[in-house]
Amino acid sequence: MKPYAELTKEELTELRKELKAEYKEYQGRELRLDMSRGKPSIEQLDLSMGMMDVLDSDSDLTCDDGTDCRNYGVLDGIAEAKELLADMMEVRPEQIIIYGNSSLNVMFDTMSRSMTHGVMGSTPWCKLDKVKFLCPVPGYDRHFAMTEYFGIEMINVPMNEDGPDMDMVEELVASDDSIKGIWCVPKYSNPTGVSYSDDVVRRFARLEPAAADFRIYWDNAYTVHHLYDRGQDHLIEILAECKRAGNPDLAIKFASTSKISFPGSGIAALAASENNLVDIKKQLKFQTIGHDKVNQLRHVRYFKGIHGLVEHMRKHADILRPKFEAVVEILDRELGGLGIGSWTNPRGGYFISFDSLEGCAKDIVARCKKAGLVMTGAGATYPYGKDPHDTNIRIAPSYPPLEDLREAMELFALCVKLVSVDKLLKEMEQQ
């Protein structure tokens, strides 16, 4: 079929009848499909069940340095866990602090500490008239929700095919000392799947912020989450690049094993410069005597090092890859050439980003829900839940079984067609 914009009113009206009949048939199936969050599937969770067997009541829970993991102590994590996570995050073990199961929690702590106690001696943000954060869009809804919770003003920065619009970032950061940070998901970004280019990373490391307490929140959530063995995306390591540029304290890096082992029972880590780590540990020593060292040891003994972790991720990729390919294949087949949508085709991560015709995203998601398919709310990928053009929809292929995913995507494509036809007919009537 030719592009919808080239169809006559009569052709669109006839097409609408066909699409509505097909939609009614879907409604009659009483489907219960959920693609609202990027959760690992049951099959993926089963990959890590062997982790439950590496420790038992007869296990020696002593680390190589003599630390008894059953007891108090070791504020920043056992040495073996620091080595494993440092290899995953491409930093040195001494740059690492190991936390509990959630990197989101670590980011919250980092923002909260900045609000109440400032950053390396600077004025606490809560005492300032205005605090702002830059938010590449579309982006991660939980980043935005956290920032809104603290009452921080968010500024949209458009995402390009190689990362955020750095001309805009550089100009804003240099000219406004109330801008204290920027959110980044630099590899297989949520939701676009974009990975930052070498040039973008270098420009981040060479930012000249007006605020001395400006920090790059580098959430490298998908650092080892490739879908393919060949043609993997690779990043310049941000902390080394910042040091090379004379800005060693500029970035703080976050990661976890949430989508590697068990999302609710993984281990998280923060990596930063020595100055930042000293500042962070001042707070941390009042917050905890040490995180779950038994769980840290469990991860270390299960993966046995970075090579074991990488092999484990290949098993995840074998489960995820057919799902991502099914989504793209159905979108290509059902919507390709119609001029009513565009979508990304990432090589890793957990999401595919879809852009509809302007003003259609909310209606598409609502149509899906009425037919039994729950998706991430339209607008969620923008601060305050407000997509200024109402176009972006996040597709999360990971959780549903493959056959359910195929059915969900065919229904999604149908809803895109139906809402797009309605928009075009309405525009014709208004002319």
Sequence and secondary structure as in RCSB ss.txt:
>XXXX:A:sequence
MKPYAELTKEELTELRKELKAEYKEYQGRELRLDMSRGKPSIEQLDLSMGMMDVLDSDSDLTCDDGTDCRNYGVL
DGIAEAKELLADMMEVRPEQIIIYGNSSLNVMFDTMSRSMTHGVMGSTPWCKLDKVKFLCPVPGYDRHFAMTEYF
GIEMINVPMNEDGPDMDMVEELVASDDSIKGIWCVPKYSNPTGVSYSDDVVRRFARLEPAAADFRIYWDNAYTVH
HLYDRGQDHLIEILAECKRAGNPDLAIKFASTSKISFPGSGIAALAASENNLVDIKKQLKFQTIGHDKVNQLRHV
RYFKGIHGLVEHMRKHADILRPKFEAVVEILDRELGGLGIGSWTNPRGGYFISFDSLEGCAKDIVARCKKAGLVM
TGAGATYPYGKDPHDTNIRIAPSYPPLEDLREAMELFALCVKLVSVDKLLKEMEQQ
>XXXX:A:secstr
   GGGS HHHHHHHHHHHHHHHHHHHTT   EEESS    HHHHHTTGGGGGS  TTS  B TTS BTTSS  T
T  HHHHHHHHHHHTS GGGEEE SS HHHHHHHHHHHHHHH STTS  GGGSS  EEEEEES  HHHHHHHHHT
T EEEEEEEETTEE HHHHHHHHHH TTEEEEEE  SS TTT     HHHHHHHHT   SSTT EEEEE TTTT 
BS SSS      HHHHHHHTT TTSEEEEEESTTTS TTS  EEEE  HHHHHHHHHHHHHH S   HHHHHHHH
HHH SHHHHHHHHHHHHHHHHHHHHHHHHHHHHHHTTSSSEEE   SBSS EEEEESTT HHHHHHHHHHTTEEE
  TTTTSGGG  TTS EEEE  SSS HHHHHHHHHHHHHHHHHHHHHHHHHHHHH 
